[in-house]
């Protein structure tokens, strides 16, 4: 079995969905399970109209609802043929979902309160519609596709808008809902990103980028032979090509390196995508749905070990510094510090410590004021905003000092506010001024890759 995940750009319209169908058809002998995102841009549109409705702007919200109806019905006609039974049936189901969306918008306008639970109910509609559309299109192409409601398989806790999946429950649901279909040579097709609360069945979402995470969780649950992430780029590159135009394709990369790149700015993968596959050693392939003949990038355990595999960057980071003489020889200080971030559901990216101070970075500043207030109980606190991160990632960075020296030499003249080598020794991270992230990445890429192949 294999799991194929098609991102929003890979199911953006009728042409893209037909390409996806051809890719699935080429893998029928491998027992494919398909996970799809909402059509490109739809999730953003859903979230925007939800906010609009909650603010009382119902006419604008309903206009957006009708725009989504027109878009999906138009693609159904292109895929299935206007007036055909298949098109009429699919269009009726899509219209029913859009009608539900309109009712939700009206309810929000009446209540004037956009709760996480109602936001999930609205955001989930994008994947529900795209998966339904893809099933109909795939069937017309000769693929024996069967729609499976992700809410029946992706079982989560009740943390709406970023629910935590429950792997044991997901595995049990996959054995019941997916494996019998695969054994019958059927192709299950599901929306990613969405699930439901254990026991109650209330709709949840995994957060942005959760579609890739869904695919990896399903792959782990069925012990797939491989997970293929189909997107609009050729694979993982040595840097973001929007920043470094001569970035090169990485043919093979280690799980640990890929995970670091995802966490520190690489846009190809959601940071959590790899974790479920890592536990079982399932290889993950990143492929371009517009060029399916390409080799893409293979993410696995036994990748070649390089001093540097890629350069990554991240903007809009806050650097928090906590200093306290009480840290010296005090047990439990760091635990108390990190519990503050845990209570505020805010993850920490980079950490550096000394005997009496801790420096760390966060990229989600939505709860930063509350965090700073709590941290002041531990010591003196300062925050530096408008910072960014550049990271040099490679399996052999820590083997000798040459790579680190070369990285710092490449950044000569750039103010480095903080420096950290990861515990695994594969990620050298530097905090710089936000406006220096792009030039720093370019200089680092030139220093380590120059004109050589990656």
Secondary structure, DSSP 8 states (H G I E B T S, - for coil): -EEEEE-GGGGSSHHHHHHHHHHHHTTGGG-EEEEE--STTHHHHHHHHHHHHHTT-HHHHHHHHHHHHHHHHHHHHHHH-TT-HHHHHHHHHHHHHHHHHHHHHHHHHHH----HHHHHHHHTHHHHHHHHHHHHHHHHTT--EEE--GGGT-EE-S-TTS--B-HHHHHHHHHHHTHHHHHTT-EEEEESSEEEETTT--EEE--TTHHHHHHHHHHHHTT-SEEEEEESSSS-BSS-TTT-TT--B-SEEEHHHHHHHHHTT-SSS-TTTTHHHHHHT-EEEEEETTSTTS--EEEESS----S--EEEEEEEEEEEEEE-GGGTT-TTHHHHHHHHHHHTT-----EEE-SSEEEEEES--TTHHHHHHHHTTTSEEEEEEEEEEEEEE-TTTTSSSHHHHHHHHHTTTS-EEEEEE-TTS-EEEEEEEGGGHHHHHHHHHHHHTTTS--
